[in-house]
Amino acid sequence: MSQAQTIGELRKSGYQLQTIKQEMRKNLIAKMKAGDELFPGVVGYEETVIPQVENAILSGQDVVLLGERGQAKTRIARSLVNLLDESIPVIEGCEINDNPFEPVCAVCRQKVAEHGDSVAISWITRDARYGEKLATPDITIADLIGEIDPIKVAEGRYLSDEMTIAYGLIPRTNRGIFCINELPDLAERIQVGLLNIMEERDVQIRGYKIRLPLDVYVVASANPEDYTNRGRIITPLKDRIGSEIRTHYPRTIDHEIAIMEQEAAAPGAEDMDVSYPRYMKEIIAEITHLARKNSDISKRSGVSVRVSICNYENVLSNAIRRSIRLGEKQVAPRISDLPAVIASTAGKIELETVGETSEERIIDRMIQGAILNVFNRYFLLQEFDELLANFERGFGVDTSDGMPAMQYVQQVSEVRGLRTAVGKLNAQGNPASAAAAVEFILEGVHLNRKLNKDRKPGGIRYRK
């Protein structure tokens, strides 16, 4: 069916205009009944955050998402666009997406008064109805709400004339969703302006009070410590926001891995057979979980899932680099690739105290702790009695970041007790996977204080 092109045609079509909150509620209910995914790509919030967001929308409440960095707050805000209609009618040429039946801006009101139902309308898509701004201390009322346009004043209009306004981001998101990130960083006087838009529906620009009944759904994000700290945000604004929703980091290793696999960029290895062992993914996820519990790392800043994602990428890249240099077609990350996470972790964590302990040392301890935890989930030490008996007789096993995979396969065949453990990790038949399994097993047994580990030029030797 063709879309109406004038207000008169729209009126005759029986089109019912809704407020932004009514529209979102309607579409949310429809999606819930259909069983559609509401927040694509958001993992681990099914029982915690998402139900609270649904409640807020059903209640018609603006929301603030409280959480540390890397907790999908912005992704949730941007996903709310999926709860808007595919397109809505606006008065053609209007800067603030005016409702054809109830225009807000002076220009559109005058246009409708003069031309009535013959005023032309256009249709805007849901993507054009989302606005976003990162709050910084230097943001002004002009940025968010508007400013007097000196050119319009020079044309002969009075300063108090509404037509002299050059609209800011929020009015331009009228009848849409506006997201402001890091809300407490907004200066108090700007917070007052935001409050006026949300509550009083008016604003003062250059001392002139202008009625601006905008229809905006406001989503804010903030660090919990900043938001709850008295003085960082004005109390009336906190009172106006309907729901405060706490986000959180992935609570399980499985959720962390799902996010890693979903978000990680695949390094270029088109002509290679890449196998990423499950236990290596678990180790990378475990490193991040240990970092979030580490007393040396700032809890206020948090440890983002981006740490896991970048570590996942770096470990794989290191494995690919080795295979390229050795001329191997099969790739599998090993324990000896884990030092690559130092570069991708160090810049994303903040230490509680500077100078007492280096970042590299803290990360190294977390790597060892992660390997030990994951190894003990896979194996019992009793399973290695035969392997340890071989070491008692003087056997030693060499490993190296640059050792070809076939050398590991040869050692598996020579050392009794190693083959069974490698088989338990489903690493048979693939030299790269077998090499990764051997390193994981030996390092796990070493960290359980059953083997010694000697560092030597070019590699490591495990012995009794």
N, C-alpha and C positions, 0 to 999 in steps of 0.2 A: 504494500500500500504506500502511495506517495506521501511524503511528509508535507504538512501545512507550510505555507510560505508567508502568510500574514496572520495577524492576531485574529482577524475575522474567521479565516479558515480553521485556525486552531480551536476557536470557540465552537464552531459548528461541528468539528470532529468529536466533540465531547471529551477532549483530553483533560484529565484531572491533574493539576499541578500539586505537588506535595512538598513539604519542607524536607530539608536534607535528612533530618533524623527519621521522619516518617518513611522516606524512600529507603534508607538503609535498613530500617526495621523490616519493611516489607520484603526486601530482597534476601535478608538474612533468614527469615522464616521460610521462604521458598527454597533456599539452598539447604537448610536443615532438613526439610521434608524430603528433598530429593537425595539427600545423603552426599552432597557435593563437598569437596575439600574447600575449606574456607580460607586457609592460610598456607598456600603451596610453599614448600621448602622450609617450613618452620617445624623443627623436630623436637620432641620431648616435652611439649607444652599441652598435650592433649587432655591431661587430667588436672592441670594447674592453671595456666595463664589463659588459654583459649576459652574455657567456660566463663571466666570473669569478664573477658572482652565481650562475649556474647551477651552476658547479663547487662553490661553497660549499654550496648547498642539497643537491646530490647527495652531498656528503661529510658532511652533517649538522653544518655549522659555523656558529656565530654569526659575524656580520660587522660591520665598521666601515667606513663609506663616508667616504673622505678626499677633501675638495675644498673649494674656495672657495664663497662664497655664490652662489646661483643656478645650481647644477649638477645640479638634479633629485634630490638625495639623498633628501629627504623623499618625493618622488613615488615613487621606487623602493621605499622602505620601505612606503608605503601600498599600493602595487600588489601586494606580497607576499600581501596578503589573498586575492587571486585564486587562490592556491595552496592555500587551505584548503577543506575540505569545505563544502557548502552549509549543513549544520547538524550538530551533534553533541549527544549526550545528556549531561546533567549532573544531579546530584542536585538536586531541586527546592528552591529557596530558599537554595541554597548561595551564599555571597558570593564564593567563589573557583573556581567552575565545576568542582566536584569530579568526578572520574572515578567513575561508579557502581560499578565493580568494585574500584577501589582508592582509596577516599577519603583525602584528606590532612588536612583540618581535623578538629579534635576533635569538633565538633558532628555532622558527618556520620558519623564513625566510630562515635560513640555511637548515632546513629540507625540505622545498619545493624546494629549489634550487637543492638539491641532489636527491630527489625522485619524484619530480613532482606530477602528478595526482594520484600516488599510496599512497600518504600520508593518513593515517587513520584519520577519523573524528569521533566525538561522538556528541550526542545531549543533550543539557541541558534544563531543564524545566524553566518556568518563575520564580518560587520561588527562584531558585538559582541565579537569575540575579538581586537581590535586596541587597544593602548593606546600613548599617546605623551606624552612630557614633554620640555619644553625645559629643559636643565640650567642652573641659575643657582646662584651661591654660597650662596644662602639656603635651598636645598633641604635638608630634614631626612630622617632615617631614617623618621620618621613618614609623610612624603609618599610615599616610594617603597615602604617595606616594611610599616610599621605602628607602632602605639603602644598603650600600655596604656590601656584605656578606664576612666576613674575611676568611671563609673556602674556598670560591671560589678563593679569592686572593692567599691564601696559595697553591692552586693547580697550580699556575703559571700564572694566568691571570693578565693583567694590571688593575690598578684601573679604568682607563678610559674605559675599556671594558664593554659594556652594559650587557654582560652575568654575571657580578659580582653582579648584583642587586638582592636583595631580595624584591619582590614587596609588597607594602602596600595595604590598603583597596580599594582605588580608582581604581588602575589598575586591581585589582582582580574583580572589578565590571564592567570592560570593556564590552560594548554592553549591559549595564543594567542601572538601576536607583540607584543613590547614594544619600542618605539623610543625611544631617548633621544638627543635632538639636542644637539650641542655638548658631547660627553662630557667634554672636559678642564676645562670650567667647574665640574664637580662637585667638591665638597670631597673631600679624600683619605679622610677617615673614612667618607664616604658611598660612595666607590668601593670601600672595603673591604667594606661591607655588600652592594654589588652583586656583588662577587667571591664572597662567601659564598653568595649565592643561586645563582650560576652554577656554582660548583665544589663547595663543601662541602654545599650544600643545607640549611644551617641559618643562623640569624641570632640576634644578641643584641639584645634590647630591654630597656632599663633594667637591664642587667646579667644578665638571664635568658636562657639559651641555649635556643632553641626549634628543634626539627627541623621544617623546612618544605621537603620535597622537591617543589618546584614544577616543572612542565613548561612552560618558556617558551623561545621562540626570540627571542634578543636581537639587535636591529639598532641600531647606534650611528652617529652622524655626527660629524665633527670637521673643523676646519681642519687641514691637514697640518702647518703650522708649530707649532700648539699641541700636536698629538698626538705629534709626534716630539721635541718639546723636553723634555729631562729635567726632571722635577720637576712637570710639569703633569698627569701621569697615572701611577698606580702600576704598576710593572713586572709584578707578578703578574696584574693585570687585562688588560694588553696581551697577556700570554702566553696567557690563557684564551680570548681572542677568536680564532677560527679563521682568518679571512681579512681582510686589510686591502686594500680595493679602492679604487683611485684613480679618481675621476671627473674630468671635464675639460669645458672649454667647447667649444661647437661648433667643429669644426676646419675646416669649409668654409662658404663664404657660403651655399650651398644649404641646409645644415642650419640655419643661423641664420635664414634666411628662412622655412623650414618651421615653426620654432618661433614666429616672429613671427605668421605667418598663423594658426597653431593657437590661440595664446593671446590675441591682441589682441581687445579688446572693440570691436565695430563702433559708431562714433559714430552718433547718430540722423540718418539721411539716407534715410528710407523713400521719399520722393517724388523722389529724385535718382538719376541714372545715374552711379554711381561707378566710375571706372577708375583702378587703382593701377599705374602703369607699372613694369615689371619693373626697369628701371634705377634707379628711385627706391628700390625695396626693397633693391636691391644697395647703394646708397649708404648707407642706414640701417644695414644689416648691416656694411658696411665701416667705418663710424664706430666701431662697437663693437669690431671686430677691431683697429683702429688704437689704440683706447684701451687694450686689453690689452697692447699692445706699447710704449705710451708710457712713457718713463722718468720723466715727471713724475707719473705715477699709481701709487699703491701696488699692488704685485703681491700683497701679503699679503691685502689686502681683496678684490682681484679686481674684475672688471667683469662684473656679472651679465647674463644674457640679458634680465632685466627692463628693462635700459637699452634694448635693441633693441625690446622690446615697447612700452614707453611712448613711445619716439621714433616708432615706426610709427603709434601712435594719435594723437600730437600733430600730426604732419605732415598726416595726413588730416583731423583736426579743423580745422586752419588753412585747408585747402583748402575744406572744407565751409562754414566761416564766410565766406570770400570769396564763394563762390557764392550763399550766402543774401543777402548784402548787394548783390550785383550782379544778383540775380534770375535766375541761370543754373540750368539743370536738370542740366547735365553737370558732373561734378567730376573733377579729376585733380590730384594733388599736383605742385608745381613746385619748382625749385631755390629760388625766393624764399620757399617755405614752410619751408625747413630751419632758419632761426633759431628755430623753435618747439621744436627739440630741446634748446636750451640749458636750458630750464626742467625738462625731463624727464631730463636727464643730470647736471646739476650736483649734485643731491642724492644721486646714487648712485655717485659716484666720490670717492676720498680722495686728496688730493695728498701727495706725498712731503715737500714743503717748503711751509710756509704763508707767504704774503705775497710771495714772489718773482715768481710768475706767477699771474694770476687764472684762475679756472676758465673764465670766459667766453672768454678769449683762447686757452686750450688747446683748448677745444671748437671754436672757430672754425677753428683750424688743422687739427683733425682733419676737420672738414666739408670744407674745401678739399682735403685729401689724399684723402678718400674720393671726391669728385667726380672728381678727376684720375685716380685709379686705375681707377674704373669707366668713365670716358669712354675711356681708352686701351685698355680691353678691347673696346670697341664699335667704335672708329674708328681709322684711321691719319690723320695730319695731311695726307698727300698728297691725301686725299679732299676737302679743303677749298680746293684751289687756286683754283677758280672763285669760291667764296664770298669768299675773301680778296682776290681781284682786284676784286670789287665794293667792298670796304671801301677799297682803294687809291684808287678813284675818288671817295672822299668820302662813301660811304654810312655811315649809322649806324643802329643798331637800339635801340629803347627797350624796357625791360622794367620790370615793377612788380608787387609783391604784389597790388595792387588793380586791375590792368589787365584789362578784359574779354577773354575768350578770342578773340573775333572780331577784335580788333585784331592779335593775333598771326597769325591766319590771313591777314589782309591783308598783313602784312609778309612772310610766307612767299611769297606770290604776287609780291611786288615785288622780292625779293632773290634773284638767280640763285645757285644752288648750295645754297640752304637747303632747297628743296623735296626734293632727292634725299636729303639727310641725314635729314629728317623722315620720308620714306618708308621709310628703312632701319630706323627705330624703330617702324614700323607704326602711325603716329599720324595717318594721313590719315582724313578723314571725321568726325572728332570734334574740335570746336574746343578743348575742354579738354585733350585729349591732345596736340594740335598745339602749344598754348601751352606745355605742359610740355616737349615735345621741343625747341622753340626755345630755351628757357632752358637746358636741359641742354647743347645743342650750343654755344651762345655762351659759356657759363661754362667748358666744357671747352676750347674753343679759347683763351679768355683765360688759363686756368691753364697752358696750354702756351706762354704768352708770345707769342701771335700776334695778340692784340687787346688794346687798352686798355679799361679799365672806369672810367667816371666816375660817381661817386655824385652825385645831384642831388636836390633836394626831391621826394619822392614816387616815386622810382624810380632806375633805372640806365640809362646809355647806353653801348653797346659801339661802339668806333670803332677805326680803324687807329692 
